[in-house]
């Protein structure tokens, strides 16, 4: 527990269940960042993760890209493109959150 009395969230914990699909907080965070910083484009998010790793000598790039690949597969299997525009030329983080 944290000092606030709430259990901290690290990312792999379930955020939402939709039938047989379980979406984690990492899924939510990746989609929100894709929407907020990369116009919902998961390829641009992957590029940013790779570029950031080079700039900051990150050792977590493989894990992040692996999770992103898994997220793409699960979105496709669910028939979702959670970070694509729902209405109009740009999507919002709210559209992404409600999609998954």
Steps between C-alpha positions, in 0.01 A plus 500: 500500500603856446495776760152596378357163604435404137671208332735629229434404140804377309337425165435130446196501730162463329335830416193376317348169395302466179377146456806278484734795443679660792647847443781606731600843621799472264253460212313808613818704546643401161176600326475830687860590410444397138192721483637796695847514343480313168150564359398146590770343282651196672784489244603853600487394865731207420739741326495731801573211736796397284629858464462563873700189576785628286490844660485380860678161474183326615512129570122454489442563129463130411238445770305809393507405130403143587201624700403734216509210251286290735256789544465536122422128466240510778337813357480335157358179650234707679419685177619829648730774387491676835731783405353584161260792456141417585359824360685763303867527413637472856415276787503586867626307797137465607418324169789262557400424857138432403603281206677250720 
